[in-house]
Amino acid sequence: MQNICILGATGSIGKSTIDVVLRHPDLYRIYALTAHSSVDNLIELAKLCQPKYLVLSDISQFKHAQQALLSAGIKCELLSGAQALADVASADDVDVVMAAIVGGAGLLPTIAAVKAGKKVLLANKESLVMSGELFMDAAREHNAQLLPIDSEHNAIFQCLPHDYHYGDLASSGISSILLTGSGGPFRETPLGELTQVTPAQACAHPNWDMGQKISVDSATMMNKGLEFIEARWLFGLQSNDIQVVLHPQSIIHSMVQYRDGSVLAQMGNPDMRTPIAHGLAYPKRIDSGVKPLDFQTVSNFSFSLPEPERYPNLYLAIEAANAGQSATTALNAANEVAVAAFLSGHIGFTQIAQVNEQCLMQMGGCQLDNIDAIVAWDHECRSAAQQIISSYAREAS
């Protein structure tokens, strides 16, 4: 029996993880569920799972959560604050940590799990985008097992040879990694209409059921840009090892191309329970609850390359990856602020990329040799992005 800690339990990945875990009560038990401030959602999940701990990172919600727990008759310990997140992620009784907190907020508890030598199911790509080399060094030093949960990275992982040596594509006969993406809901929208895109439209992904932030990132293809950076660190790649390919049907989740002409692809219905189940059970396989592909109905696979004019965020991310750690940290920080501003109606859809580019140009680079320095740089870049957004408002008035 393995004890599971789910960081970010109330999000789509967290809920999908619970769905898979509850299908296998003989294999897994929920040890802790965490959320930021979604008390009611967390309580409903606790009714299903009966965890030992509930954690809210937002300490202002603690009393409300206490009352809700009492009313619901749930017997578990309630904790709050950032340190509590790190504590449950690194607890001795925890075997597996699902790192599914959205954004930079997931860095510290995820790195705590890594330093505790846990099996970490990595859905929080921002941890690697922000801390890259430091994160991977910590995983090696503390013998943590990292298993990718993003569907694309999980696909790459499944298509690599079992004896793949980190960063050594040549020894495995690999010529390139093909990172697929759907292109989001505006793949065919006339470019001139993108300035009028609303948050509701941007969050309506044609294939995947996701939260607001990642849905907007998918629409701008910043999500693919962050995945590009993540793939570099996860597998020890260079930028020229990776090609981003649009695949609107979201059936092929990524591919590995070998120099003998073979291409291995991982396929499946667009449902995150598949990579979650793979990560939980690896190297074995368990039922995920996902329907198998029906090849009598699957057809019309198409592929193309992403247009820079349509997806400037993707190419900003690739440039940032080439520039180094401070640039990728700055880009992630700026993008989180810009997406929040878009969702709240303060900037337009196409201004997300403008904020990101301006912030990258303004901040320049610096040396980031520890996690504290990364957190401080992240805060500085968020402030800069917010000032850029405020300047847009002043210009508009």
Secondary structure, DSSP 8 states (H G I E B T S, - for coil): -EEEEEETTTSHHHHHHHHHHHT-TTTEEEEEEEESS-HHHHHHHHHHH--SEEEES-GGGHHHHHHHHHHHT---EEEESHHHHHHHHT-TT--EEEE---GGGGHHHHHHHHHTT-EEEE--THHHHHHHHHHHHHHHHTT-EEEE-SHHHHHHHHHS-TT--TT-TGGGTEEEEEEEE---TTSSS-GGGGGG--HHHHT--SS----HHHHHHHHHTHHHHHHHHHHHHHHT--GGGEEEEE-TT--EEEEEEETTS-EEEEE--S-THHHHHHHHHTTS----S-----TTT------B---TTT-HHHHHHHHHHHH-HHHHHHHHHHHHHHHHHHHTTSS-TTHHHHHHHHHHHHH------SHHHHHHHHHHHHHHHHHHHHHHHHHH-
